[in-house]
């Protein structure tokens, strides 16, 4: 049985099909307008601190064989999504790519093409890939801390899980769909979130009792966080009013992990309002930390240097804090991992480093 949101999704996709049919019925060449997906149409919204698409649009039409084939693929995908919703099934993006082998001239040439088309449908329909029952290959984050989750399982039954008492060492695994119809959240004693880049540091904080001592909720980002992870963090922030802090390595790629959590990413600019948590605060390793704590370092690669210079022109890093830290790192030509804090002992990160940073930010 489909829920209200699934019905709305089917209606939204149905309108795309109806538009194509109406154009054909009127003797017109079918077309579909979509936001132009290029850097020149990406704008940083300073009011909401997120990436968004601008007003530029492109029109996909059936005037050419290539255009007609693209429209055919689009309609095949909509039909496939509609069937999954009706049958209450789901598919990975990879599975959909292979399923298209049975679509004749409508089959995809690569998974990148099918992934892009799923994103196109998000933009045009205003619904999410998760609403389409399309699952990513990557898994969501792991969570440890005192909040309670009520999740609808595959049998349609509600299962209640406390993310501290009812889970093992690896924590609660976030599902790909974290909307309220699937997952509800109840507060516990957790007072703030520490979103952590690496599994080793996630385990260190848990083992050292950081959760209990400071009423913290730990989220293992698993590197660049999945969409469901970013969405869940946003829900925790908005619904439970939990401040979000992001603890990463000290390098340009880790800085971008923070930026994707806080401000969104260019690739997902059409759903930044859905994924980004602009009030997130950075507590990861900085150039200043490397100097103050005399941390072990690695030399910046040419790619690192290029990425840091690019960040100096990125609106997400326009704050003076970021400008100063990035310029300092470029001057030092050094970077450091979270685990470098272990130079001062296994308890240093939980007894000194994090408490000091969280206190400075007003979180503790």
Helices and strands as residue ranges (DSSP letters): H 4-25, E 31-35, G 39-41, E 42-45, E 50-53, E 57-61, H 65-87, E 91-92, H 93-99, G 100-106, H 111-125, E 134-135, E 142-144, E 148-152, E 158-162, E 172-173, E 183-186, E 192-196, H 199-207, H 210-214, E 216-220, H 227-240, E 243-247, H 252-262, G 266-271, H 272-275, E 281-282, H 287-292, E 298-299, H 302-311, G 315-317, H 320-332, E 334-335, G 338-344, H 348-348, I 349-353, H 354-360
